[in-house]
């Protein structure tokens, strides 16, 4: 049996607080908007040159940043590009990379 050393943590260390999901994403309104977005984009990622199957409807301007819950403010993304566009802990969002060569 392999032995794994105990990880050192300072005495004041506490695990991060769990992220609480926005309850809006469980509403029928969001589910309808998400479905309309995916149908509009033919279930295909909208990042130029990607073409993978889209499984996520993503707000272009985040709700926390004042973005509207409308079809014009959502886009269809594949899992890779959704992970790339996620918000940072400070609330800012990363820019999507259009050059897929670095990912392939």
C-alpha positions, -999 to +999 in steps of 0.1 A: +000+000+000+013+034-010+019+060+017+009+095+010+023+123+032-002+146+049-005+179+031+007+209+051-018+236+057-014+266+080-035+266+111-058+294+098-065+276+065-102+269+058-116+253+027-132+277+002-169+284+006-191+263-018-203+281-049-241+287-047-257+284-081-281+311-093-316+298-089-325+315-122-309+286-141-335+262-127-365+283-140-387+274-170-378+309-184-341+300-186-348+265-200-369+280-228-343+306-236-315+280-235-334+257-259-342+286-283-305+296-283-293+260-291-320+256-319-310+291-333-274+280-335-282+245-348-266+230-316-232+241-329-205+261-311-205+296-324-168+302-320-152+306-354-137+274-368-150+252-340-181+234-353-183+211-323-217+202-307-229+230-284-242+219-251-241+252-232-261+285-236-238+312-223-246+348-215-224+371-236-227+399-210-231+381-177-262+385-156-240+398-127-226+424-151-260+437-161-266+414-191-302+408-203-319+375-203-327+377-240-320+356-271-296+384-283-274+380-252-269+343-253-246+321-275-242+284-279-208+270-268-191+236-267-177+224-233-142+235-242-152+271-251-176+273-222-147+264-198-125+290-215-151+317-211-159+312-175-159+340-150-129+345-128-133+349-091-132+387-095-162+387-118-143+394-151-146+370-180-119+355-202-119+362-239-127+332-261-097+320-282-107+318-319-075+300-329-083+263-324-048+252-334-036+256-299-064+234-285-060+206-311 
